[in-house]
């Protein structure tokens, strides 16, 4: 909470109207803002308490529950079900689909395609030779005959029998009369019409200019002075008054919010101190002076002896069980030895173990000439 007052900005000298408005506005705003600020601070404290004591542990519990109920089963399903099934399906698809398709492509389609390509290349080569050696000369001959035997004579005939007379008739029956009509009739009429339209446009411009000038002076004389008077005498003072009122209301809201913050903090401290001295301190005194000595006495008089007795009983029980197991093992070994005899390897190991336990040195033979341990005698024996 920002309870510090911001630095005041330099202001212009204020009039009596501002001073007369400020005090009642601040009183009214303070009365209205204090309950709102206290309710806001109470909501903030309640929200923080709920967040720290309820919502955050609840969110962590929900997160852990979601991991246990959703994430871990999905991971196990993906890792131990879907992945093996997918790998099995992939291998099955490779064996049943991809391998036969590759074999079909490699050993059937490729030879058929190569054979078809060879046949197509042979047919194309034959058609190309036929086109180059037969169809092309025949076509050239037909084109030459059509061009120089039919088309050229027909064109020359049409040109000198039809086109030339039609062109002469069009020139002297249409073009020459049209040029005469344009030069001696249409051009003078168009110039006269253009001059008339230009005169009418200039006359219309003069009329519009005159009307605009008249409307301007009428509006300037009849509308502008009342509008200026309304602006200067009514709107500007009302705007100044509303601006001063809005500024004072804003300042009053700021002061009232800060004062309400101080009041709310004082009330909160009072309630916290009341709760501490009325609940926390008695509970702490009861815990320190009553529960702690009682707990220590119970621990020293009951729990520790009970724990020691339980440990002693457990130790004795373990020793009894160990001795019973050892006795049962030895009894089984004796019964097996009486019934089946002791195996050779086990007897050897038993004798070696007994020798090691006794730690007696093994007897060494007497050294003679035959039992020499020199390298020369060893080589001779070998």
C-alpha positions as CSV (number, residue, x, y, z in Angstrom):
1,X,0.0,0.0,0.0
2,X,1.3,3.4,-1.0
3,X,0.6,5.5,2.1
4,X,3.2,8.2,1.4
5,X,1.9,11.5,0.1
6,X,3.4,12.4,-3.3
7,X,5.4,15.6,-3.6
8,X,3.2,18.5,-4.2
9,X,3.4,20.3,-7.5
10,X,3.6,24.1,-7.7
11,X,0.2,25.6,-8.5
12,X,-1.1,28.9,-9.5
13,X,-2.7,31.2,-6.9
14,X,-6.2,29.9,-6.0
15,X,-9.4,31.9,-5.6
16,X,-12.1,31.9,-3.0
17,X,-14.3,29.6,-5.1
18,X,-11.6,26.8,-5.1
19,X,-11.1,27.2,-1.3
20,X,-14.9,27.1,-0.7
21,X,-15.3,23.9,-2.8
22,X,-12.3,22.0,-1.4
23,X,-13.3,21.5,2.2
24,X,-16.9,20.0,1.7
25,X,-15.7,17.9,-1.2
26,X,-12.9,16.4,0.8
27,X,-15.2,15.7,3.8
28,X,-17.8,14.0,1.6
29,X,-15.1,12.0,-0.3
30,X,-13.4,10.9,3.0
31,X,-16.7,9.7,4.4
32,X,-17.3,7.7,1.2
33,X,-13.8,6.4,0.7
34,X,-12.9,5.2,4.2
35,X,-15.3,2.1,4.2
36,X,-14.2,1.3,0.6
37,X,-10.5,1.4,1.6
38,X,-11.0,-0.7,4.7
39,X,-13.1,-3.2,2.8
40,X,-10.4,-3.3,0.1
41,X,-7.6,-3.9,2.7
42,X,-9.7,-6.6,4.4
43,X,-10.2,-8.3,1.0
44,X,-6.4,-8.1,0.2
45,X,-5.5,-9.6,3.6
46,X,-8.1,-12.4,3.2
47,X,-7.0,-13.1,-0.4
48,X,-3.3,-13.4,0.7
49,X,-4.3,-15.6,3.6
50,X,-6.4,-17.9,1.4
51,X,-3.6,-18.0,-1.2
52,X,-0.9,-19.0,1.3
53,X,-3.0,-21.4,3.4
54,X,-5.5,-22.9,1.0
55,X,-5.1,-22.2,-2.7
56,X,-1.3,-22.8,-3.0
57,X,-1.4,-26.2,-1.1
58,X,-4.6,-27.1,-2.9
59,X,-2.9,-26.3,-6.2
60,X,0.2,-28.4,-5.3
61,X,-2.1,-31.3,-4.2
62,X,-4.0,-31.0,-7.5
63,X,-0.8,-30.9,-9.4
64,X,0.5,-34.1,-7.6
65,X,-2.9,-35.8,-8.1
66,X,-2.8,-34.9,-11.8
67,X,0.6,-36.3,-12.2
68,X,-0.3,-39.5,-10.4
69,X,-3.7,-40.0,-12.1
70,X,-3.0,-38.6,-15.6
71,X,0.7,-38.1,-16.4
72,X,2.1,-41.3,-14.9
73,X,-0.6,-43.6,-16.4
74,X,-0.2,-41.9,-19.8
75,X,3.6,-42.2,-19.6
76,X,3.3,-45.9,-18.6
77,X,0.7,-46.4,-21.4
78,X,3.0,-44.8,-23.9
79,X,6.2,-46.5,-22.7
80,X,4.9,-50.0,-22.0
81,X,1.9,-50.3,-24.4
82,X,1.9,-48.0,-27.3
83,X,5.6,-48.0,-28.1
84,X,5.9,-51.9,-28.1
85,X,2.7,-52.2,-30.1
86,X,3.9,-49.5,-32.5
87,X,7.3,-51.3,-32.9
88,X,5.5,-54.6,-33.4
89,X,3.2,-53.1,-36.0
90,X,6.2,-51.4,-37.7
91,X,8.0,-54.7,-37.9
92,X,4.8,-56.5,-39.1
93,X,4.3,-53.8,-41.7
94,X,7.9,-54.1,-42.9
95,X,7.5,-57.9,-43.2
96,X,4.0,-58.0,-44.7
97,X,3.9,-54.8,-46.8
98,X,7.2,-53.1,-47.4
99,X,9.3,-56.2,-48.2
100,X,6.7,-57.6,-50.7
101,X,6.3,-54.2,-52.2
102,X,10.1,-53.8,-52.6
103,X,10.4,-57.3,-54.1
104,X,7.5,-56.6,-56.5
105,X,9.1,-53.3,-57.6
106,X,12.5,-54.8,-57.9
107,X,11.8,-58.1,-59.6
108,X,8.5,-57.4,-61.5
109,X,7.8,-53.7,-62.2
110,X,11.4,-52.7,-63.0
111,X,11.8,-55.5,-65.7
112,X,8.4,-54.7,-67.1
113,X,9.2,-51.0,-67.2
114,X,12.5,-51.6,-68.9
115,X,10.8,-53.8,-71.5
116,X,8.1,-51.2,-72.1
117,X,10.7,-48.5,-72.4
118,X,12.6,-50.6,-75.0
119,X,9.4,-51.2,-77.0
120,X,8.4,-47.5,-76.8
121,X,11.9,-46.5,-77.9
122,X,11.7,-48.9,-80.9
123,X,8.2,-47.7,-81.8
124,X,9.2,-44.1,-81.5
125,X,12.3,-44.6,-83.6
126,X,10.1,-46.2,-86.4
127,X,7.5,-43.4,-86.2
128,X,10.3,-40.8,-86.4
129,X,11.8,-42.4,-89.5
130,X,8.3,-42.7,-91.1
131,X,7.6,-39.0,-90.2
132,X,11.0,-37.8,-91.5
133,X,11.2,-39.9,-94.7
134,X,7.5,-40.1,-95.8
135,X,5.1,-37.7,-94.0
136,X,7.4,-34.6,-94.1
137,X,8.0,-34.7,-97.9
138,X,4.4,-35.4,-98.6
139,X,3.3,-32.6,-96.4
140,X,5.7,-30.1,-98.0
141,X,4.4,-31.1,-101.4
142,X,0.8,-30.7,-100.4
143,X,1.5,-27.3,-98.8
144,X,3.3,-26.1,-101.9
145,X,0.5,-27.2,-104.2
146,X,-2.2,-25.6,-102.0
147,X,-0.2,-22.3,-101.6
148,X,0.9,-21.8,-105.2
149,X,-1.9,-23.6,-107.0
150,X,-5.0,-22.4,-105.1
151,X,-4.4,-19.7,-102.5
152,X,-2.2,-17.3,-104.5
153,X,-4.5,-17.2,-107.6
154,X,-7.6,-16.8,-105.4
155,X,-6.0,-13.9,-103.5
156,X,-4.9,-12.1,-106.6
157,X,-8.4,-12.5,-108.1
158,X,-10.1,-11.2,-105.0
159,X,-7.7,-8.3,-104.7
160,X,-8.2,-7.0,-108.3
161,X,-11.9,-8.0,-108.7
162,X,-13.4,-7.1,-105.3
163,X,-11.1,-5.2,-103.0
164,X,-10.1,-2.4,-105.4
165,X,-13.6,-1.5,-106.5
166,X,-14.9,-1.6,-102.9
167,X,-12.0,0.6,-101.7
168,X,-12.7,3.2,-104.4
169,X,-16.4,3.2,-103.7
170,X,-15.8,3.6,-99.9
171,X,-13.3,6.4,-100.4
172,X,-15.5,8.5,-102.8
173,X,-18.9,7.7,-101.3
174,X,-18.1,7.7,-97.5
175,X,-14.7,9.2,-96.6
176,X,-14.8,12.3,-98.9
177,X,-18.4,13.3,-97.9
178,X,-17.6,12.8,-94.2
179,X,-14.5,15.0,-94.4
180,X,-16.6,17.8,-96.1
181,X,-19.4,17.5,-93.5
182,X,-16.8,17.7,-90.6
183,X,-14.9,20.6,-92.1
184,X,-18.0,22.8,-93.1
185,X,-20.7,21.8,-90.7
186,X,-19.6,20.0,-87.5
187,X,-16.5,22.0,-86.7
188,X,-18.3,25.5,-86.8
189,X,-21.3,24.1,-84.8
190,X,-18.9,22.6,-82.2
191,X,-17.0,25.9,-81.8
192,X,-20.3,27.8,-81.3
193,X,-21.5,25.3,-78.8
194,X,-18.2,25.5,-76.8
195,X,-18.3,29.3,-76.7
196,X,-21.9,29.2,-75.4
197,X,-21.0,26.6,-72.7
198,X,-18.0,28.6,-71.6
199,X,-20.1,31.8,-71.3
200,X,-22.7,29.9,-69.2
201,X,-20.0,28.5,-67.0
202,X,-18.5,32.0,-66.3
203,X,-22.0,33.3,-65.5
204,X,-22.7,30.4,-63.1
205,X,-19.3,31.1,-61.4
206,X,-20.2,34.7,-60.9
207,X,-23.6,33.8,-59.4
208,X,-22.1,31.2,-57.0
209,X,-19.4,33.7,-55.9
210,X,-22.0,36.4,-55.2
211,X,-24.2,34.0,-53.2
212,X,-21.2,32.7,-51.3
213,X,-20.1,36.3,-50.4
214,X,-23.6,37.2,-49.3
215,X,-24.0,34.0,-47.1
216,X,-20.5,34.6,-45.6
217,X,-21.4,38.2,-44.5
218,X,-24.8,37.1,-43.2
219,X,-23.3,34.3,-41.1
220,X,-20.6,36.6,-39.9
221,X,-23.0,39.3,-38.8
222,X,-25.9,37.0,-37.4
223,X,-24.1,33.9,-36.1
224,X,-20.5,34.6,-35.1
225,X,-21.1,37.3,-32.4
226,X,-23.8,35.2,-30.5
227,X,-21.5,32.1,-30.7
228,X,-18.5,34.1,-29.4
229,X,-20.6,35.6,-26.6
230,X,-21.9,32.1,-25.7
231,X,-18.4,30.7,-25.7
232,X,-16.9,33.5,-23.7
233,X,-19.7,34.2,-21.2
234,X,-21.2,30.7,-20.7
235,X,-19.1,27.8,-21.8
236,X,-15.6,29.0,-20.7
237,X,-16.8,29.8,-17.1
238,X,-18.7,26.5,-16.9
239,X,-15.7,24.6,-18.2
240,X,-13.4,26.3,-15.6
241,X,-15.8,25.5,-12.8
242,X,-16.1,21.8,-13.9
243,X,-12.3,21.6,-14.3
244,X,-11.7,23.0,-10.8
245,X,-14.4,20.7,-9.4
246,X,-12.8,17.6,-11.1
247,X,-9.3,18.6,-9.9
248,X,-10.5,19.0,-6.4
249,X,-12.4,15.8,-6.5
250,X,-9.3,14.0,-7.7
251,X,-7.1,15.6,-5.0
252,X,-9.8,14.7,-2.4
253,X,-9.9,11.1,-3.5
254,X,-6.1,10.9,-3.2
255,X,-6.0,12.4,0.3
256,X,-9.0,10.3,1.4
257,X,-7.4,7.1,0.0
258,X,-4.1,7.8,1.9
259,X,-5.9,8.7,5.1
260,X,-8.1,5.6,4.8
261,X,-4.9,3.6,4.3
262,X,-3.5,5.0,7.6
263,X,-6.8,4.2,9.3
264,X,-6.9,0.7,7.9
265,X,-3.4,0.0,8.9
266,X,-4.0,1.2,12.4
267,X,-7.2,-0.9,12.7
268,X,-5.3,-3.9,11.3
269,X,-2.5,-3.5,13.8
270,X,-5.0,-3.2,16.6
271,X,-6.8,-6.4,15.5
272,X,-3.4,-8.2,15.1
273,X,-2.3,-7.1,18.6
274,X,-5.7,-8.1,20.0
275,X,-5.4,-11.5,18.4
276,X,-1.8,-11.9,19.5
277,X,-2.5,-11.0,23.1
278,X,-5.9,-12.7,23.3
279,X,-5.1,-16.0,21.5
280,X,-1.5,-16.4,20.5
281,X,0.2,-15.5,23.8
282,X,-2.2,-17.7,26.0
283,X,-1.7,-20.6,23.6
284,X,2.1,-20.1,23.6
285,X,2.1,-19.8,27.5
286,X,0.0,-23.0,27.8
287,X,2.3,-24.8,25.3
288,X,5.5,-23.7,27.1
289,X,4.4,-24.0,30.7
290,X,2.0,-26.9,30.6
291,X,2.2,-29.1,27.5
292,X,6.0,-29.0,27.1
293,X,6.8,-30.2,30.7
294,X,4.0,-32.8,30.5
295,X,5.3,-34.0,27.2
296,X,8.9,-34.2,28.6
297,X,7.6,-36.1,31.6
298,X,5.7,-38.5,29.5
299,X,8.7,-39.0,27.2
300,X,11.1,-39.6,30.1
301,X,8.7,-41.7,32.2
302,X,6.8,-43.7,29.6
303,X,8.1,-43.5,26.0
304,X,11.8,-43.9,26.6
305,X,11.4,-47.0,28.9
306,X,8.8,-48.5,26.6
307,X,11.2,-47.9,23.6
308,X,14.1,-49.5,25.5
309,X,12.0,-52.4,26.6
310,X,10.8,-52.9,23.0
311,X,14.3,-52.7,21.7
312,X,15.4,-55.3,24.3
313,X,12.5,-57.6,23.5
314,X,13.3,-57.2,19.8
315,X,17.0,-57.9,20.4
316,X,16.2,-61.0,22.5
317,X,13.7,-62.2,19.9
318,X,16.2,-61.9,17.1
319,X,18.8,-63.8,19.1
320,X,16.3,-66.5,19.9
321,X,15.3,-66.8,16.3
322,X,18.9,-66.8,15.1
323,X,19.8,-69.5,17.6
324,X,16.7,-71.5,16.6
325,X,17.7,-71.2,12.9
326,X,21.3,-72.3,13.6
327,X,20.0,-75.3,15.7
328,X,17.6,-76.3,12.9
329,X,20.4,-76.0,10.3
330,X,22.8,-78.1,12.3
331,X,20.1,-80.7,13.0
332,X,19.3,-80.9,9.3
333,X,23.0,-81.3,8.5
334,X,23.4,-84.0,11.1
335,X,20.4,-85.9,9.8
336,X,21.6,-85.6,6.2
337,X,25.1,-86.8,7.2
338,X,23.6,-89.8,9.1
339,X,21.4,-90.9,6.3
340,X,23.4,-90.2,3.1
341,X,26.9,-89.7,4.4
342,X,29.1,-86.6,4.0
343,X,30.0,-85.8,0.4
344,X,33.7,-85.9,-0.6
345,X,33.9,-82.3,-1.6
346,X,32.1,-81.1,1.5
347,X,34.3,-83.2,3.7
348,X,37.4,-81.7,2.1
349,X,36.1,-78.2,2.5
350,X,35.1,-79.0,6.1
351,X,38.6,-80.3,6.9
352,X,40.2,-77.3,5.2
353,X,37.9,-74.9,7.2
354,X,38.8,-76.7,10.5
355,X,42.6,-76.5,9.6
356,X,42.2,-72.8,9.0
357,X,40.3,-72.3,12.2
358,X,43.0,-74.2,14.2
359,X,45.7,-72.2,12.3
360,X,48.2,-75.0,12.7
361,X,51.2,-75.1,10.3
362,X,51.2,-78.0,7.8
363,X,54.1,-80.5,8.2
364,X,56.9,-80.1,5.7
365,X,58.9,-83.0,4.4
366,X,62.6,-83.5,5.1
367,X,64.8,-82.0,2.4
368,X,66.9,-84.6,0.6
369,X,69.0,-84.7,-2.6
370,X,66.0,-85.9,-4.5
371,X,63.8,-83.1,-3.3
372,X,66.1,-80.3,-4.2
373,X,64.4,-77.1,-5.2
374,X,67.1,-75.6,-7.4
375,X,66.4,-74.6,-10.9
376,X,69.0,-77.1,-12.3
377,X,67.3,-80.1,-10.5
378,X,63.9,-78.9,-11.7
379,X,65.1,-78.8,-15.3
380,X,66.6,-82.3,-14.9
381,X,63.3,-83.7,-13.5
382,X,61.4,-82.1,-16.4
